[in-house]
């Protein structure tokens, strides 16, 4: 079965039909949520304050929803217009912009506290046209990303390399841009659970340990924390399911969530947002 990045450029592969199909797939939602939880764990963010995070290749906002649940603010970028359109329809809370990450970023230095990316950076390793050089695109990407992250900070990328050469190409480009860190491999001996994370650091040096009986770090030490990682992951999944259940039914969402949503709309300049009152989020009698 061909890999998506080998079939067509992302802005073409994820057209209107594929974008909705991808977002509505419950298996994709679960996998995306688990990988985002792990990426956030590897970021090692402070627990006492919200962080401003760049979601690279945000797609339809599946990973952004997890950032919301953890109380962070985020900005998402993606090259596929159809994916961003689905994100707007879903009313995600992050700010979105259309961006080819291979062209680099134009943010001010030190803008973000961290960055994550789920299943995206492998697209940079394919030349979609004669003007696309993977080496040059990786250089622009990592150089401008390093600039827009504060010091100290981390960036974590979950990715699917097709060969060891691709892993080497990514780590080499990141190191030349000034990043420290390396590749963390969770469950390296499991064909089903094996995941790779490029964990990059600005002003830091300690590489996190991989999960599993033989979890490892490429260009680092080795460690094991599988049972604890699974316990945390399951707790987050149950919490996420409870929150989704609350938001899915009208009249059951709590007042705090509604006020937060209305404040977001006002910040974005949306007209017609109802004013807050003692009746906000009140329970209504069922209609017969």
LUMTIGU-593326 format. One record per residue (C-alpha): chain; residue number from 0; y, x, z. Coordinates in pm, 1 decimal, m for minus. Each point is the difference from the previous one (the first is absolute). Example, Ala and Ser with C-alpha at 12.3 -4.5 7.8 and 13.67 -1.06 7.14 Angstrom:
BEGIN
{site 'A' 0 {m450.0 1230.0 780.0}}
{site 'A' 1 {344.0 137.0 m66.0}}
# end
This chain:
BEGIN
{site 'A' 0 {0.0 0.0 0.0}}
{site 'A' 1 {335.3 149.6 m105.8}}
{site 'A' 2 {264.5 71.9 261.5}}
{site 'A' 3 {316.6 m215.6 m34.1}}
{site 'A' 4 {224.7 305.0 m52.4}}
{site 'A' 5 {m217.1 102.8 m295.8}}
{site 'A' 6 {35.5 m337.6 m172.4}}
{site 'A' 7 {377.3 m48.1 m21.8}}
{site 'A' 8 {327.5 93.8 174.6}}
{site 'A' 9 {51.0 m197.0 324.0}}
{site 'A' 10 {288.5 m210.5 m133.3}}
{site 'A' 11 {m232.1 m119.8 m279.0}}
{site 'A' 12 {m329.2 m18.3 190.2}}
{site 'A' 13 {156.0 m211.4 275.7}}
{site 'A' 14 {140.7 m275.8 m217.2}}
{site 'A' 15 {64.7 m356.4 115.8}}
{site 'A' 16 {m366.5 m101.4 7.2}}
{site 'A' 17 {m135.7 317.8 160.0}}
{site 'A' 18 {279.3 10.9 260.7}}
{site 'A' 19 {m78.1 m351.9 125.3}}
{site 'A' 20 {m374.2 62.0 m16.6}}
{site 'A' 21 {32.3 322.9 199.8}}
{site 'A' 22 {222.1 m154.8 267.0}}
{site 'A' 23 {m214.0 m310.9 44.0}}
{site 'A' 24 {m329.5 187.2 40.4}}
{site 'A' 25 {m101.3 m22.8 367.9}}
{site 'A' 26 {m216.2 313.5 m24.4}}
{site 'A' 27 {295.2 197.6 m136.8}}
{site 'A' 28 {219.8 m136.7 280.1}}
{site 'A' 29 {m246.7 113.8 266.4}}
{site 'A' 30 {m49.4 347.8 m147.7}}
{site 'A' 31 {373.5 44.0 m53.1}}
{site 'A' 32 {72.2 m103.9 358.4}}
{site 'A' 33 {m261.0 238.2 144.0}}
{site 'A' 34 {132.0 294.4 m202.0}}
{site 'A' 35 {358.6 m81.2 97.1}}
{site 'A' 36 {m97.1 m15.4 368.6}}
{site 'A' 37 {m161.3 342.8 m33.7}}
{site 'A' 38 {303.3 141.0 m182.6}}
{site 'A' 39 {230.4 m126.0 275.7}}
{site 'A' 40 {m230.1 158.5 257.9}}
{site 'A' 41 {21.7 334.2 m183.0}}
{site 'A' 42 {379.4 m26.7 m6.9}}
{site 'A' 43 {m6.1 18.8 382.4}}
{site 'A' 44 {322.1 m201.5 28.2}}
{site 'A' 45 {182.7 m48.2 331.5}}
{site 'A' 46 {m117.4 m314.6 178.7}}
{site 'A' 47 {329.7 m83.8 167.0}}
{site 'A' 48 {220.3 m59.8 m304.1}}
{site 'A' 49 {m12.4 m137.8 m354.2}}
{site 'A' 50 {m3.7 251.3 m284.6}}
{site 'A' 51 {148.4 m11.8 m350.7}}
{site 'A' 52 {m289.0 59.5 m241.5}}
{site 'A' 53 {m23.5 51.5 m376.5}}
{site 'A' 54 {m299.2 m182.0 m153.0}}
{site 'A' 55 {m74.8 184.3 m324.3}}
{site 'A' 56 {m174.1 m218.9 m256.8}}
{site 'A' 57 {42.5 m306.6 220.4}}
{site 'A' 58 {m140.5 m238.2 m262.4}}
{site 'A' 59 {9.6 m361.0 119.2}}
{site 'A' 60 {77.5 95.3 360.0}}
{site 'A' 61 {m348.7 0.3 155.4}}
{site 'A' 62 {60.4 326.5 184.4}}
{site 'A' 63 {355.3 m103.9 83.6}}
{site 'A' 64 {m131.5 m300.2 193.0}}
{site 'A' 65 {m189.6 235.3 230.2}}
{site 'A' 66 {318.3 200.7 57.9}}
{site 'A' 67 {174.6 m326.8 89.9}}
{site 'A' 68 {m270.2 m87.8 251.4}}
{site 'A' 69 {41.4 339.3 164.4}}
{site 'A' 70 {373.7 m63.6 35.9}}
{site 'A' 71 {130.4 248.1 m259.9}}
{site 'A' 72 {261.9 m33.1 m273.4}}
{site 'A' 73 {m94.6 104.0 m351.1}}
{site 'A' 74 {115.3 49.4 m355.7}}
{site 'A' 75 {m252.2 m32.6 m280.0}}
{site 'A' 76 {m0.9 137.3 m353.9}}
{site 'A' 77 {m236.5 m64.6 m288.9}}
{site 'A' 78 {m4.7 53.9 m376.4}}
{site 'A' 79 {m171.9 m332.3 m81.1}}
{site 'A' 80 {252.0 m287.7 m34.8}}
{site 'A' 81 {m276.2 m262.4 31.0}}
{site 'A' 82 {m107.5 138.9 336.8}}
{site 'A' 83 {355.7 m9.9 132.3}}
{site 'A' 84 {38.9 m355.3 m130.2}}
{site 'A' 85 {m304.4 m106.6 202.1}}
{site 'A' 86 {148.6 175.2 304.0}}
{site 'A' 87 {322.6 m198.2 m40.6}}
{site 'A' 88 {m195.1 m323.0 m31.6}}
{site 'A' 89 {m180.6 85.4 322.3}}
{site 'A' 90 {338.4 59.1 169.3}}
{site 'A' 91 {m90.1 338.0 145.7}}
{site 'A' 92 {252.4 134.7 247.4}}
{site 'A' 93 {51.8 345.0 m148.5}}
{site 'A' 94 {261.8 88.8 m258.9}}
{site 'A' 95 {m154.1 59.9 m344.6}}
{site 'A' 96 {100.7 201.9 m301.8}}
{site 'A' 97 {m151.5 85.3 m336.7}}
{site 'A' 98 {m68.2 373.7 m15.2}}
{site 'A' 99 {m218.5 247.2 m187.4}}
{site 'A' 100 {m87.0 238.4 282.3}}
{site 'A' 101 {m75.9 272.8 m254.5}}
{site 'A' 102 {374.1 11.8 m69.9}}
{site 'A' 103 {74.6 73.6 364.7}}
{site 'A' 104 {221.3 m174.5 255.5}}
{site 'A' 105 {377.0 m13.0 40.8}}
{site 'A' 106 {29.3 m74.0 371.9}}
{site 'A' 107 {230.6 189.3 231.5}}
{site 'A' 108 {m156.8 289.9 192.9}}
{site 'A' 109 {m172.7 m108.4 320.5}}
{site 'A' 110 {8.5 m371.6 m83.5}}
{site 'A' 111 {m353.9 m90.2 110.9}}
{site 'A' 112 {m195.3 56.2 320.2}}
{site 'A' 113 {m332.9 0.5 m187.0}}
{site 'A' 114 {m169.6 m93.7 m327.7}}
{site 'A' 115 {m335.2 m155.0 m90.7}}
{site 'A' 116 {m180.9 m66.7 m325.1}}
{site 'A' 117 {m327.3 m185.4 m55.0}}
{site 'A' 118 {m210.3 64.8 m313.9}}
{site 'A' 119 {292.5 123.5 m210.0}}
{site 'A' 120 {50.5 377.1 m35.3}}
{site 'A' 121 {m306.9 46.8 m222.7}}
{site 'A' 122 {197.3 m179.5 m274.3}}
{site 'A' 123 {232.5 302.3 m16.3}}
{site 'A' 124 {m290.4 219.8 m106.3}}
{site 'A' 125 {m41.6 m174.4 m336.5}}
{site 'A' 126 {224.1 65.8 m299.9}}
{site 'A' 127 {80.5 m339.4 m153.2}}
{site 'A' 128 {209.4 151.2 m279.3}}
{site 'A' 129 {88.4 336.6 m149.8}}
{site 'A' 130 {314.2 8.8 215.8}}
{site 'A' 131 {m201.7 m39.2 319.1}}
{site 'A' 132 {m104.9 328.0 155.9}}
{site 'A' 133 {m198.0 m55.4 324.9}}
{site 'A' 134 {119.1 333.6 141.6}}
{site 'A' 135 {367.8 m76.8 m65.6}}
{site 'A' 136 {m28.5 m357.6 128.4}}
{site 'A' 137 {m169.4 118.2 320.2}}
{site 'A' 138 {273.0 261.5 52.1}}
{site 'A' 139 {279.7 m258.0 m37.0}}
{site 'A' 140 {m184.7 m245.8 221.3}}
{site 'A' 141 {m73.8 231.9 293.4}}
{site 'A' 142 {331.6 189.4 m17.8}}
{site 'A' 143 {215.6 m313.4 16.6}}
{site 'A' 144 {m228.7 m161.3 259.3}}
{site 'A' 145 {29.2 305.4 224.7}}
{site 'A' 146 {378.0 m25.8 m24.8}}
{site 'A' 147 {21.7 m366.9 100.2}}
{site 'A' 148 {m221.2 39.2 310.5}}
{site 'A' 149 {156.2 99.5 330.1}}
{site 'A' 150 {m111.2 307.2 192.3}}
{site 'A' 151 {m249.7 m33.4 167.1}}
{site 'A' 152 {m199.3 m272.7 m175.8}}
{site 'A' 153 {m322.2 m74.0 m184.6}}
{site 'A' 154 {m113.0 m155.6 m327.7}}
{site 'A' 155 {m355.2 m131.7 m43.5}}
{site 'A' 156 {m157.5 m81.7 m336.4}}
{site 'A' 157 {m338.6 m168.3 m37.3}}
{site 'A' 158 {m132.1 89.3 m343.5}}
{site 'A' 159 {m312.1 5.6 m219.1}}
{site 'A' 160 {m36.2 336.9 m175.6}}
{site 'A' 161 {m245.8 28.7 m285.9}}
{site 'A' 162 {m63.9 372.7 58.9}}
{site 'A' 163 {69.0 289.2 235.8}}
{site 'A' 164 {246.5 133.1 m256.3}}
{site 'A' 165 {218.6 m305.6 52.4}}
{site 'A' 166 {m3.3 52.9 376.6}}
{site 'A' 167 {104.0 361.8 m52.8}}
{site 'A' 168 {276.7 m103.7 m239.4}}
{site 'A' 169 {143.7 m246.2 253.0}}
{site 'A' 170 {m12.0 234.3 298.6}}
{site 'A' 171 {145.2 290.9 m198.9}}
{site 'A' 172 {293.9 m208.4 m127.6}}
{site 'A' 173 {68.5 m131.0 351.6}}
{site 'A' 174 {m4.2 347.5 153.8}}
{site 'A' 175 {235.3 136.4 m264.6}}
{site 'A' 176 {242.7 m281.2 83.5}}
{site 'A' 177 {8.9 114.6 362.0}}
{site 'A' 178 {m256.1 m228.9 164.9}}
{site 'A' 179 {m258.3 111.6 253.0}}
{site 'A' 180 {m327.2 m177.0 71.5}}
{site 'A' 181 {m312.1 m65.0 m205.5}}
{site 'A' 182 {m265.2 m255.2 m95.7}}
{site 'A' 183 {m173.7 m201.5 272.0}}
{site 'A' 184 {m344.5 m138.6 m92.3}}
{site 'A' 185 {m139.3 m295.5 194.3}}
{site 'A' 186 {m379.7 m47.1 1.3}}
{site 'A' 187 {m65.7 272.2 m259.6}}
{site 'A' 188 {m377.3 m65.2 0.6}}
{site 'A' 189 {27.0 m374.0 m67.9}}
{site 'A' 190 {29.8 m114.2 m361.1}}
{site 'A' 191 {136.3 m339.4 112.9}}
{site 'A' 192 {241.9 95.0 279.2}}
{site 'A' 193 {123.4 336.9 m127.8}}
{site 'A' 194 {378.1 9.7 m35.2}}
{site 'A' 195 {243.0 283.2 m72.0}}
{site 'A' 196 {352.8 25.1 137.7}}
{site 'A' 197 {256.1 259.8 m98.2}}
{site 'A' 198 {185.5 53.5 328.2}}
{site 'A' 199 {326.3 186.3 m60.4}}
{site 'A' 200 {244.8 119.0 261.0}}
{site 'A' 201 {363.6 102.6 18.2}}
{site 'A' 202 {67.9 230.3 294.1}}
{site 'A' 203 {m350.4 m48.4 145.7}}
{site 'A' 204 {m326.8 191.1 m27.6}}
{site 'A' 205 {m287.4 m180.1 177.0}}
{site 'A' 206 {m236.4 m178.9 m242.2}}
{site 'A' 207 {m167.6 m320.7 130.0}}
{site 'A' 208 {m377.4 m16.4 21.8}}
{site 'A' 209 {m219.7 m207.9 m228.6}}
{site 'A' 210 {m208.7 m292.7 124.7}}
{site 'A' 211 {m379.7 m9.0 4.5}}
{site 'A' 212 {m283.8 212.9 130.3}}
{site 'A' 213 {108.9 282.8 m226.7}}
{site 'A' 214 {360.4 m96.8 m65.3}}
{site 'A' 215 {192.0 295.9 m130.6}}
{site 'A' 216 {327.1 136.0 m123.1}}
{site 'A' 217 {22.1 188.8 m323.7}}
{site 'A' 218 {197.5 315.2 80.6}}
{site 'A' 219 {m38.8 m73.5 372.6}}
{site 'A' 220 {m244.2 m35.8 289.1}}
{site 'A' 221 {m260.5 m268.7 65.6}}
{site 'A' 222 {m37.3 m282.5 247.3}}
{site 'A' 223 {m164.7 m333.9 76.7}}
{site 'A' 224 {144.9 m321.7 140.6}}
{site 'A' 225 {m186.5 m266.6 m194.7}}
{site 'A' 226 {m73.2 m256.8 272.2}}
{site 'A' 227 {356.3 2.7 133.1}}
{site 'A' 228 {140.9 m30.2 m353.0}}
{site 'A' 229 {m224.3 m297.3 m77.4}}
{site 'A' 230 {99.6 m170.7 326.9}}
{site 'A' 231 {372.2 32.3 m73.3}}
{site 'A' 232 {m52.8 m113.8 m359.9}}
{site 'A' 233 {m190.0 m313.1 111.9}}
{site 'A' 234 {266.5 m87.6 256.2}}
{site 'A' 235 {272.6 27.1 m265.1}}
{site 'A' 236 {m202.1 m214.2 m240.0}}
{site 'A' 237 {m43.7 m276.1 258.5}}
{site 'A' 238 {372.2 10.2 81.0}}
{site 'A' 239 {84.1 m16.9 m369.0}}
{site 'A' 240 {m224.8 m301.9 m52.2}}
{site 'A' 241 {162.2 m181.4 292.6}}
{site 'A' 242 {347.7 64.8 m140.7}}
{site 'A' 243 {m99.4 m116.9 m347.6}}
{site 'A' 244 {m148.5 m315.3 146.7}}
{site 'A' 245 {326.7 m75.8 176.4}}
{site 'A' 246 {211.8 55.5 m308.8}}
{site 'A' 247 {m224.9 m197.7 m232.1}}
{site 'A' 248 {52.4 m341.3 163.4}}
{site 'A' 249 {337.2 m171.7 5.8}}
{site 'A' 250 {114.7 m100.2 346.4}}
{site 'A' 251 {m218.7 262.7 168.9}}
{site 'A' 252 {212.0 308.1 m67.0}}
{site 'A' 253 {192.3 110.0 306.6}}
{site 'A' 254 {376.4 m6.0 41.5}}
{site 'A' 255 {34.9 377.8 15.2}}
{site 'A' 256 {m156.9 41.4 m345.7}}
{site 'A' 257 {224.0 m268.9 m153.9}}
{site 'A' 258 {315.6 152.6 148.8}}
{site 'A' 259 {m99.5 341.9 m129.0}}
{site 'A' 260 {m57.9 m141.8 m349.0}}
{site 'A' 261 {334.8 m181.8 m3.6}}
{site 'A' 262 {182.7 313.8 115.4}}
{site 'A' 263 {m163.6 193.7 m285.1}}
{site 'A' 264 {120.1 m258.0 m254.7}}
{site 'A' 265 {354.1 13.8 140.2}}
{site 'A' 266 {m0.5 380.4 m20.9}}
{site 'A' 267 {m102.4 m22.5 m366.7}}
{site 'A' 268 {286.4 m243.8 m66.2}}
{site 'A' 269 {m218.6 m300.1 m74.5}}
{site 'A' 270 {192.6 m327.6 m1.3}}
{site 'A' 271 {m104.3 m321.0 169.9}}
{site 'A' 272 {m180.3 152.9 299.2}}
{site 'A' 273 {m10.1 m269.7 274.1}}
{site 'A' 274 {189.5 80.0 319.0}}
{site 'A' 275 {m188.4 72.2 320.7}}
{site 'A' 276 {m22.6 m278.9 256.3}}
{site 'A' 277 {m212.9 m125.5 289.1}}
{site 'A' 278 {m207.9 m189.6 m258.1}}
{site 'A' 279 {m104.2 315.3 m188.6}}
{site 'A' 280 {m382.5 16.8 m24.5}}
{site 'A' 281 {m45.3 m323.8 197.0}}
{site 'A' 282 {m335.9 m168.6 m24.4}}
{site 'A' 283 {m13.2 m312.7 m214.6}}
{site 'A' 284 {m219.5 m300.9 38.2}}
{site 'A' 285 {m279.7 m22.2 m257.5}}
{site 'A' 286 {63.9 m226.4 m297.4}}
{site 'A' 287 {m247.7 m283.5 m56.1}}
# end
